[in-house]
């Protein structure tokens, strides 16, 4: 002989559970959407970090093959801006951190800019990232 709950208890239980899944969706949907937006924002920060590393590498190399310092800095800025056009929300800063511009030395630049990241969520968190890279000055660099 098996004991089963009375029929009235089963019907009452079903009547009490009506609309419960709707309430769960109403409560959980905004939380899940916010979680997805935070993941996207942090993904943009990671993408920005990778783009800055690449821009610093390209800027250092573009500057290291030039003949004089003024041209080297102009080409380094041009290379960095070309790489970071769709990543940064503000101006791109390129600063030489090495000393001088003599043959057989190292040309080091630091590239920085403000990455979009958390601004898409309405959070006014400054996300200025920077990256640095060094390239040896080419002894056979351009002469013209």
C-alpha positions in Angstrom: 0.0 0.0 0.0 1.5 3.3 -1.0 0.6 6.6 0.6 -0.1 9.4 -1.8 -1.0 13.0 -0.9 -4.6 13.9 -1.1 -5.9 15.2 -4.4 -6.9 18.5 -2.8 -3.3 19.1 -1.7 -2.0 18.5 -5.3 -4.5 21.0 -6.8 -3.7 23.6 -4.1 0.0 23.2 -4.7 -0.4 23.8 -8.4 -2.6 26.8 -7.8 0.0 28.4 -5.5 2.8 27.9 -8.1 1.1 29.8 -10.9 3.0 32.8 -12.1 6.2 31.9 -10.2 8.3 31.5 -13.3 7.1 34.9 -14.5 8.4 36.5 -11.3 11.7 34.6 -11.6 12.2 35.9 -15.2 11.3 39.5 -14.2 13.8 39.4 -11.3 16.6 37.5 -13.1 16.5 39.0 -16.6 17.9 42.4 -15.6 20.6 40.7 -13.6 21.6 38.5 -16.5 21.6 41.4 -18.9 23.8 43.5 -16.6 26.2 40.6 -16.2 26.5 40.3 -20.0 27.1 44.0 -20.4 29.9 43.9 -17.8 31.5 41.0 -19.6 31.4 43.0 -22.9 32.9 46.0 -21.1 35.8 44.0 -19.7 36.3 42.4 -23.0 36.8 45.8 -24.5 39.4 46.6 -21.9 41.3 43.4 -22.7 41.0 44.2 -26.4 42.2 47.8 -25.7 45.3 46.4 -23.8 46.2 44.2 -26.8 45.7 47.0 -29.2 47.9 49.3 -27.1 50.7 46.7 -26.9 50.6 46.4 -30.7 50.5 50.2 -31.2 53.5 50.6 -29.0 55.4 48.0 -30.9 54.6 49.5 -34.3 55.4 53.1 -33.0 58.8 52.1 -31.7 59.7 50.3 -34.9 58.4 53.1 -37.1 60.5 55.6 -35.1 63.6 53.5 -35.0 64.1 53.4 -38.7 64.0 57.2 -39.3 67.0 59.4 -39.8 66.3 62.2 -37.3 64.5 62.5 -34.0 61.7 64.8 -35.2 60.8 62.5 -38.1 61.0 59.5 -35.8 58.5 61.0 -33.3 56.1 62.0 -36.1 56.2 58.6 -37.7 55.8 56.9 -34.2 52.7 59.1 -33.6 51.3 58.3 -37.0 51.7 54.6 -36.5 50.1 54.6 -33.1 47.1 56.6 -34.2 46.6 54.3 -37.2 46.4 51.3 -34.8 44.2 52.9 -32.2 41.7 54.8 -34.2 38.7 52.6 -33.2 39.9 51.6 -29.7 40.5 54.9 -28.0 37.9 57.5 -27.1 40.3 60.4 -26.7 43.7 61.5 -28.1 46.6 59.1 -28.4 49.7 60.1 -26.5 53.2 59.0 -27.7 56.2 59.9 -25.5 59.8 58.8 -26.0 61.1 57.4 -22.7 64.6 56.6 -23.9 67.5 59.1 -23.9 68.8 60.6 -27.2 68.7 59.3 -30.7 72.2 58.0 -31.4 73.1 55.0 -33.6 73.2 51.6 -31.8 71.0 52.7 -28.9 67.4 51.8 -28.0 64.4 53.9 -29.0 61.6 53.4 -26.4 58.2 54.9 -26.7 55.2 54.8 -24.3 51.7 55.0 -25.9 48.7 55.8 -23.9 45.0 56.6 -24.4 41.6 56.4 -22.8 39.9 53.1 -23.7 36.1 53.0 -24.0 35.5 50.0 -21.7 33.1 50.7 -18.8 31.8 54.0 -20.3 29.3 52.0 -22.3 27.6 51.0 -19.1 27.3 54.6 -18.0 30.1 54.3 -15.4 32.4 57.2 -15.5 35.5 55.2 -14.6 38.6 56.6 -16.3 40.3 53.7 -18.1 43.5 55.2 -19.3 45.9 52.4 -20.4 49.5 52.7 -21.5 52.0 50.4 -23.1 55.7 50.7 -23.7 58.0 49.1 -26.3 61.7 49.4 -27.3 63.3 48.9 -30.6 67.0 49.3 -31.4 68.0 52.2 -33.7 68.8 50.7 -37.0 72.4 51.4 -38.0 71.4 51.3 -41.6 68.3 53.5 -41.2 67.1 55.8 -43.9 69.5 58.4 -45.2 67.1 60.5 -47.3 
